[in-house]
Amino acid sequence: MADARRDADPTPGGHPPADLLYVPVRPHRRCCVTCFFRTPGGRRTAVAFTSCARLLAALGQDHPWIRLSVTALRALTAPLGCTTITVDPQVAVRPGASRTSRAGPGRSLLPGARAN
Protein backbone atom coordinates (compact mmCIF):
# COMPACT_ATOMS: atom_id res chain seq x y z
CA MET A 1 0.00 0.00 0.00
CA ALA A 2 1.22 3.49 -0.77
CA ASP A 3 2.33 5.64 2.13
CA ALA A 4 -0.50 7.89 3.32
CA ARG A 5 1.97 10.65 4.23
CA ARG A 6 1.74 13.26 1.57
CA ASP A 7 2.55 16.92 1.75
CA ALA A 8 -0.37 19.15 0.89
CA ASP A 9 -0.20 20.76 -2.50
CA PRO A 10 1.13 24.24 -1.93
CA THR A 11 -1.03 27.22 -2.70
CA PRO A 12 0.11 29.61 -5.45
CA GLY A 13 2.21 31.43 -2.82
CA GLY A 14 4.16 28.22 -2.20
CA HIS A 15 2.81 27.55 1.31
CA PRO A 16 0.28 24.87 2.31
CA PRO A 17 -3.04 26.14 3.66
CA ALA A 18 -2.71 27.03 7.35
CA ASP A 19 -5.96 25.38 8.44
CA LEU A 20 -4.85 21.82 7.59
CA LEU A 21 -4.49 19.38 10.46
CA TYR A 22 -2.55 16.11 10.66
CA VAL A 23 -5.11 13.31 10.99
CA PRO A 24 -4.11 9.77 11.96
CA VAL A 25 -5.38 7.09 9.61
CA ARG A 26 -5.17 3.33 9.30
CA PRO A 27 -4.96 1.28 6.12
CA HIS A 28 -8.15 -0.47 5.06
CA ARG A 29 -8.14 -2.43 1.82
CA ARG A 30 -6.94 0.02 -0.84
CA CYS A 31 -7.57 3.23 1.08
CA CYS A 32 -7.06 4.86 4.46
CA VAL A 33 -9.70 5.50 7.10
CA THR A 34 -9.65 7.98 9.96
CA CYS A 35 -8.92 6.67 13.44
CA PHE A 36 -11.53 7.18 16.15
CA PHE A 37 -10.89 7.16 19.88
CA ARG A 38 -13.08 7.49 22.96
CA THR A 39 -13.08 10.30 25.49
CA PRO A 40 -12.92 9.50 29.21
CA GLY A 41 -16.73 9.83 29.20
CA GLY A 42 -17.04 7.19 26.48
CA ARG A 43 -17.93 9.46 23.53
CA ARG A 44 -16.39 8.75 20.15
CA THR A 45 -14.00 11.41 18.94
CA ALA A 46 -11.91 12.01 15.87
CA VAL A 47 -8.35 13.06 16.65
CA ALA A 48 -6.18 15.59 14.83
CA PHE A 49 -2.87 17.28 15.48
CA THR A 50 -1.53 20.75 14.66
CA SER A 51 1.88 19.39 13.68
CA CYS A 52 3.37 16.23 12.28
CA ALA A 53 5.81 16.12 15.21
CA ARG A 54 2.93 16.05 17.73
CA LEU A 55 1.16 13.25 15.88
CA LEU A 56 4.30 11.12 15.60
CA ALA A 57 5.25 11.76 19.24
CA ALA A 58 1.82 10.56 20.36
CA LEU A 59 1.29 7.64 17.98
CA GLY A 60 4.78 6.58 16.98
CA GLN A 61 7.14 7.34 14.13
CA ASP A 62 5.51 4.92 11.70
CA HIS A 63 1.88 5.95 12.14
CA PRO A 64 0.28 6.97 8.80
CA TRP A 65 -1.49 10.29 8.51
CA ILE A 66 -3.14 12.63 6.06
CA ARG A 67 -3.75 16.37 6.11
CA LEU A 68 -7.33 17.58 6.27
CA SER A 69 -9.09 20.80 7.16
CA VAL A 70 -11.43 20.77 10.15
CA THR A 71 -14.33 21.19 7.73
CA ALA A 72 -13.29 18.13 5.70
CA LEU A 73 -12.71 16.04 8.85
CA ARG A 74 -16.17 16.96 10.17
CA ALA A 75 -17.71 16.07 6.80
CA LEU A 76 -16.08 12.62 6.96
CA THR A 77 -16.88 11.86 10.59
CA ALA A 78 -20.35 13.34 11.15
CA PRO A 79 -22.21 10.78 8.98
CA LEU A 80 -20.61 8.08 11.16
CA GLY A 81 -22.09 9.62 14.30
CA CYS A 82 -18.82 11.17 15.47
CA THR A 83 -19.39 14.88 16.05
CA THR A 84 -16.40 15.58 18.32
CA ILE A 85 -12.86 16.38 17.18
CA THR A 86 -10.06 16.41 19.74
CA VAL A 87 -7.05 18.46 18.66
CA ASP A 88 -3.58 17.73 20.08
CA PRO A 89 -4.64 15.21 22.74
CA GLN A 90 -2.09 14.35 25.39
CA VAL A 91 -0.77 10.81 25.64
CA ALA A 92 -2.20 8.90 28.58
CA VAL A 93 -0.48 6.05 30.37
CA ARG A 94 -2.67 3.17 31.49
CA PRO A 95 -2.44 2.17 35.17
CA GLY A 96 0.53 -0.15 35.68
CA ALA A 97 2.15 0.84 32.37
CA SER A 98 5.55 2.45 32.06
CA ARG A 99 5.56 6.23 31.80
CA THR A 100 7.71 5.86 28.70
CA SER A 101 5.00 3.85 26.92
CA ARG A 102 3.57 5.46 23.81
CA ALA A 103 0.03 5.22 22.56
CA GLY A 104 -0.41 2.47 20.04
CA PRO A 105 -2.81 -0.33 19.20
CA GLY A 106 -5.04 -0.85 22.20
CA ARG A 107 -3.61 2.19 24.02
CA SER A 108 -5.39 5.47 24.47
CA LEU A 109 -4.49 9.03 23.66
CA LEU A 110 -7.02 10.46 26.07
CA PRO A 111 -6.84 10.06 29.87
CA GLY A 112 -9.17 7.30 30.99
CA ALA A 113 -10.20 6.56 27.40
CA ARG A 114 -9.89 3.58 25.12
CA ALA A 115 -9.05 3.32 21.42
CA ASN A 116 -11.77 2.22 19.03
C-alpha positions as CSV (number, residue, x, y, z in Angstrom):
1,M,0.0,0.0,0.0
2,A,1.2,3.5,-0.8
3,D,2.3,5.6,2.1
4,A,-0.5,7.9,3.3
5,R,2.0,10.6,4.2
6,R,1.7,13.3,1.6
7,D,2.5,16.9,1.7
8,A,-0.4,19.1,0.9
9,D,-0.2,20.8,-2.5
10,P,1.1,24.2,-1.9
11,T,-1.0,27.2,-2.7
12,P,0.1,29.6,-5.5
13,G,2.2,31.4,-2.8
14,G,4.2,28.2,-2.2
15,H,2.8,27.6,1.3
16,P,0.3,24.9,2.3
17,P,-3.0,26.1,3.7
18,A,-2.7,27.0,7.4
19,D,-6.0,25.4,8.4
20,L,-4.9,21.8,7.6
21,L,-4.5,19.4,10.5
22,Y,-2.6,16.1,10.7
23,V,-5.1,13.3,11.0
24,P,-4.1,9.8,12.0
25,V,-5.4,7.1,9.6
26,R,-5.2,3.3,9.3
27,P,-5.0,1.3,6.1
28,H,-8.2,-0.5,5.1
29,R,-8.1,-2.4,1.8
30,R,-6.9,0.0,-0.8
31,C,-7.6,3.2,1.1
32,C,-7.1,4.9,4.5
33,V,-9.7,5.5,7.1
34,T,-9.7,8.0,10.0
35,C,-8.9,6.7,13.4
36,F,-11.5,7.2,16.2
37,F,-10.9,7.2,19.9
38,R,-13.1,7.5,23.0
39,T,-13.1,10.3,25.5
40,P,-12.9,9.5,29.2
41,G,-16.7,9.8,29.2
42,G,-17.0,7.2,26.5
43,R,-17.9,9.5,23.5
44,R,-16.4,8.7,20.1
45,T,-14.0,11.4,18.9
46,A,-11.9,12.0,15.9
47,V,-8.4,13.1,16.7
48,A,-6.2,15.6,14.8
49,F,-2.9,17.3,15.5
50,T,-1.5,20.7,14.7
51,S,1.9,19.4,13.7
52,C,3.4,16.2,12.3
53,A,5.8,16.1,15.2
54,R,2.9,16.1,17.7
55,L,1.2,13.2,15.9
56,L,4.3,11.1,15.6
57,A,5.3,11.8,19.2
58,A,1.8,10.6,20.4
59,L,1.3,7.6,18.0
60,G,4.8,6.6,17.0
61,Q,7.1,7.3,14.1
62,D,5.5,4.9,11.7
63,H,1.9,6.0,12.1
64,P,0.3,7.0,8.8
65,W,-1.5,10.3,8.5
66,I,-3.1,12.6,6.1
67,R,-3.7,16.4,6.1
68,L,-7.3,17.6,6.3
69,S,-9.1,20.8,7.2
70,V,-11.4,20.8,10.1
71,T,-14.3,21.2,7.7
72,A,-13.3,18.1,5.7
73,L,-12.7,16.0,8.8
74,R,-16.2,17.0,10.2
75,A,-17.7,16.1,6.8
76,L,-16.1,12.6,7.0
77,T,-16.9,11.9,10.6
78,A,-20.4,13.3,11.1
79,P,-22.2,10.8,9.0
80,L,-20.6,8.1,11.2
81,G,-22.1,9.6,14.3
82,C,-18.8,11.2,15.5
83,T,-19.4,14.9,16.0
84,T,-16.4,15.6,18.3
85,I,-12.9,16.4,17.2
86,T,-10.1,16.4,19.7
87,V,-7.1,18.5,18.7
88,D,-3.6,17.7,20.1
89,P,-4.6,15.2,22.7
90,Q,-2.1,14.4,25.4
91,V,-0.8,10.8,25.6
92,A,-2.2,8.9,28.6
93,V,-0.5,6.1,30.4
94,R,-2.7,3.2,31.5
95,P,-2.4,2.2,35.2
96,G,0.5,-0.1,35.7
97,A,2.2,0.8,32.4
98,S,5.6,2.5,32.1
99,R,5.6,6.2,31.8
100,T,7.7,5.9,28.7
101,S,5.0,3.9,26.9
102,R,3.6,5.5,23.8
103,A,0.0,5.2,22.6
104,G,-0.4,2.5,20.0
105,P,-2.8,-0.3,19.2
106,G,-5.0,-0.8,22.2
107,R,-3.6,2.2,24.0
108,S,-5.4,5.5,24.5
109,L,-4.5,9.0,23.7
110,L,-7.0,10.5,26.1
111,P,-6.8,10.1,29.9
112,G,-9.2,7.3,31.0
113,A,-10.2,6.6,27.4
114,R,-9.9,3.6,25.1
115,A,-9.1,3.3,21.4
116,N,-11.8,2.2,19.0
